[in-house]
């Protein structure tokens, strides 16, 4: 599914730079799960984590209750009125059952402008077309542990020499685009826990002087992708792929 900061355009480059010797894969800032769903599920142990509780709940419901989730989605309307109602419900303190909350959240993702969750997209889309995708995702997630933890606590919990952490945090100076707050202090926290990591770790970021200086002890690979936020034809966005291992070996 579409998600702010999703790695659809870079997933092949990212996977090509995975280490060869790991047996535990942990996706620390899971988001839309583009890398997890694209990689081959040949490893024995996989973890999806996101600090956004609505994302974690959605993926748990996809994994454990796909039919019930599809039933909730079956008669949801692609309308501004319905979208505004669901958005207000998600922002309220109303106690919403997990499956209905997952359906509401998925509706906001699918029917919002650029998957931003806030404004109605006003685009034709049949929710029923997503049901096969939900069932495919259910099958893929059967052996995946789904977590909803702070990134530092998660990395410390799963850190082993055989672990590989893929981190796709909110980008520097673009934190306001994400649904969960991410302070400047968290960029330093992520660097510090990455520096002490016993296993392999990869971090994808926007390429900028601050990030390059912060991660100067690491390998930094510079790449680019099409800039979907720009109206200028051929515009690209520079990205950094950072590792604590040599990605060429």
Secondary structure, 3 states (H helix, E strand, C coil): CCCCCCCCCCHHHHHHCCCCCCCEEEECCCCCCHHHHHCCCCCCEEEEECCCHHHHHHHHHHHHCHHHHHHHHCCCCCCHHHHHHHHHHHHCCCCCCHHHHHHHHHHHHHHEHHHCCCCECCCCCCHHHHHHHHHHHHHHCCCEEEECCCHHHHHHHHCCCCEEEEECCCCCCCHHHCCCCCCHHHHHHHHHHHHCCCCEEEEEEECCHHHHHHCCCCEEEEEEEECCCCCCCCCEEEEEEEECCCCCC
